[in-house]
Amino acid sequence: MKIIIMGLLSSLVWGSAVARTLDTAHFRILINCLDSKSEAGCERASYDGTNKEKKATIHLVGRQLMQMCADKVTPCHSLGYEFTNGNTIYFISEDGHLKVTDGSKVLVDEVGEWTYD
């Protein structure tokens, strides 16, 4: 029963989409799950970002962050994705908020819309 529930949860988190794209005012970011064996969420995800103005690109590997259920064992829902590049942290929330920080300094803070490929 737990496997069925976890499978459904994974479908809810990722849907039937293989990739997700976030479009903000200045960036286009493609998120792919690299670890399809996970029961819920994505333990390894890729970030392929493009600066729309400069056409600069970056490829990172990170993970999906999951909020745990009350039992503190079962993942309940996705909070978003986290990727690191040295001291720089890229966080993309499920509601489309892109925040890039270097320590306490905010480098990017934009909201966009998700599309599913």
The 8 nearest C-alpha neighbors of each residue, nearest first, counted from 0:
[[1, 3, 2, 4, 5, 6, 7, 8],
 [0, 2, 4, 3, 5, 6, 73, 7],
 [3, 1, 5, 0, 4, 6, 38, 7],
 [4, 2, 6, 0, 1, 5, 7, 8],
 [3, 5, 7, 1, 6, 2, 8, 0],
 [6, 4, 8, 2, 7, 3, 38, 39],
 [7, 5, 3, 9, 8, 4, 2, 38],
 [6, 8, 10, 4, 9, 5, 11, 3],
 [9, 7, 5, 11, 10, 6, 4, 12],
 [8, 10, 39, 12, 6, 11, 7, 40],
 [11, 9, 14, 7, 13, 8, 12, 6],
 [10, 12, 8, 14, 9, 13, 7, 15],
 [11, 13, 9, 10, 14, 8, 40, 77],
 [14, 12, 10, 11, 9, 16, 15, 40],
 [15, 13, 10, 11, 16, 12, 9, 17],
 [14, 16, 13, 10, 17, 11, 115, 18],
 [17, 15, 14, 18, 115, 116, 13, 19],
 [16, 18, 116, 15, 31, 19, 32, 115],
 [19, 17, 31, 116, 16, 30, 115, 20],
 [18, 20, 115, 30, 29, 114, 116, 113],
 [19, 21, 29, 114, 28, 113, 30, 115],
 [20, 22, 113, 28, 112, 27, 111, 114],
 [21, 23, 27, 111, 112, 26, 20, 28],
 [24, 22, 111, 26, 25, 110, 27, 109],
 [23, 25, 26, 22, 111, 109, 110, 51],
 [26, 24, 51, 23, 50, 52, 27, 22],
 [27, 25, 50, 23, 51, 49, 22, 24],
 [26, 28, 22, 49, 48, 21, 23, 50],
 [29, 27, 48, 21, 20, 47, 26, 49],
 [28, 30, 20, 47, 19, 46, 48, 21],
 [31, 29, 46, 19, 45, 18, 20, 28],
 [32, 30, 18, 45, 44, 33, 29, 19],
 [31, 33, 44, 34, 41, 43, 45, 35],
 [32, 34, 44, 43, 31, 35, 45, 41],
 [35, 33, 43, 36, 32, 41, 42, 37],
 [34, 36, 37, 33, 32, 41, 38, 42],
 [37, 35, 34, 38, 41, 39, 42, 33],
 [36, 38, 39, 35, 41, 34, 40, 42],
 [39, 37, 5, 6, 9, 36, 40, 2],
 [40, 38, 9, 37, 5, 8, 41, 74],
 [39, 41, 9, 63, 12, 37, 42, 65],
 [40, 42, 63, 43, 32, 34, 37, 62],
 [41, 43, 62, 63, 34, 40, 44, 37],
 [44, 42, 62, 33, 34, 41, 61, 32],
 [45, 43, 32, 62, 33, 61, 31, 60],
 [44, 46, 60, 31, 30, 59, 61, 32],
 [47, 45, 30, 59, 58, 29, 48, 60],
 [48, 46, 58, 29, 28, 57, 45, 59],
 [47, 49, 28, 57, 56, 27, 46, 29],
 [50, 48, 56, 27, 26, 55, 51, 54],
 [49, 51, 26, 54, 55, 53, 52, 25],
 [50, 52, 25, 54, 26, 49, 53, 27],
 [53, 51, 50, 54, 25, 55, 26, 49],
 [52, 54, 55, 50, 51, 49, 56, 25],
 [55, 53, 50, 51, 52, 49, 56, 26],
 [56, 54, 50, 53, 49, 57, 51, 52],
 [57, 55, 49, 48, 50, 54, 58, 47],
 [56, 58, 48, 47, 59, 49, 55, 46],
 [57, 59, 47, 46, 48, 56, 60, 45],
 [60, 58, 46, 45, 82, 61, 57, 47],
 [59, 61, 45, 44, 46, 82, 43, 58],
 [62, 60, 82, 44, 43, 81, 45, 59],
 [63, 61, 43, 44, 42, 81, 80, 41],
 [62, 64, 80, 41, 79, 42, 40, 81],
 [65, 63, 78, 79, 80, 77, 62, 66],
 [64, 66, 77, 78, 76, 74, 67, 63],
 [67, 65, 76, 75, 74, 77, 78, 68],
 [66, 68, 74, 75, 71, 73, 65, 72],
 [69, 67, 75, 70, 71, 73, 74, 66],
 [68, 70, 71, 67, 72, 73, 75, 74],
 [69, 71, 72, 68, 73, 67, 74, 75],
 [72, 70, 67, 69, 68, 73, 74, 66],
 [73, 71, 70, 67, 74, 68, 69, 75],
 [72, 74, 68, 67, 71, 75, 70, 69],
 [75, 73, 67, 68, 66, 65, 76, 72],
 [76, 74, 68, 67, 66, 73, 65, 77],
 [77, 75, 66, 65, 74, 78, 12, 67],
 [76, 78, 65, 79, 64, 66, 12, 40],
 [79, 77, 64, 65, 92, 93, 66, 76],
 [78, 80, 92, 93, 91, 64, 77, 63],
 [79, 81, 63, 91, 90, 64, 62, 92],
 [82, 80, 90, 62, 61, 89, 63, 91],
 [81, 83, 61, 89, 88, 60, 59, 90],
 [84, 82, 88, 87, 89, 85, 61, 81],
 [83, 85, 87, 86, 88, 82, 59, 89],
 [84, 86, 87, 83, 88, 101, 82, 102],
 [87, 85, 101, 84, 88, 102, 83, 100],
 [86, 88, 101, 84, 85, 100, 83, 89],
 [89, 87, 83, 100, 99, 82, 90, 101],
 [88, 90, 99, 82, 81, 98, 83, 87],
 [91, 89, 81, 98, 80, 97, 99, 88],
 [92, 90, 97, 80, 79, 96, 95, 98],
 [93, 91, 79, 96, 94, 95, 78, 80],
 [92, 94, 79, 95, 78, 91, 77, 96],
 [93, 95, 92, 96, 112, 113, 110, 91],
 [96, 94, 111, 92, 93, 110, 112, 113],
 [95, 97, 110, 92, 91, 109, 94, 111],
 [98, 96, 91, 109, 108, 90, 110, 95],
 [97, 99, 108, 90, 107, 89, 96, 91],
 [100, 98, 89, 107, 106, 88, 105, 90],
 [101, 99, 105, 88, 106, 87, 104, 102],
 [100, 102, 87, 104, 86, 103, 88, 105],
 [101, 103, 104, 100, 86, 87, 105, 88],
 [102, 104, 101, 105, 100, 106, 87, 99],
 [105, 103, 101, 102, 100, 106, 99, 107],
 [106, 104, 100, 107, 99, 103, 101, 108],
 [105, 107, 100, 99, 104, 108, 101, 98],
 [108, 106, 99, 98, 105, 109, 100, 97],
 [107, 109, 98, 97, 99, 106, 105, 110],
 [110, 108, 97, 96, 107, 23, 98, 111],
 [111, 109, 96, 95, 23, 97, 108, 112],
 [110, 112, 23, 95, 22, 21, 96, 109],
 [111, 113, 22, 21, 95, 114, 23, 110],
 [114, 112, 21, 20, 95, 22, 19, 115],
 [113, 115, 20, 19, 21, 112, 116, 22],
 [114, 116, 19, 16, 18, 20, 113, 17],
 [115, 18, 19, 16, 17, 114, 20, 29]]
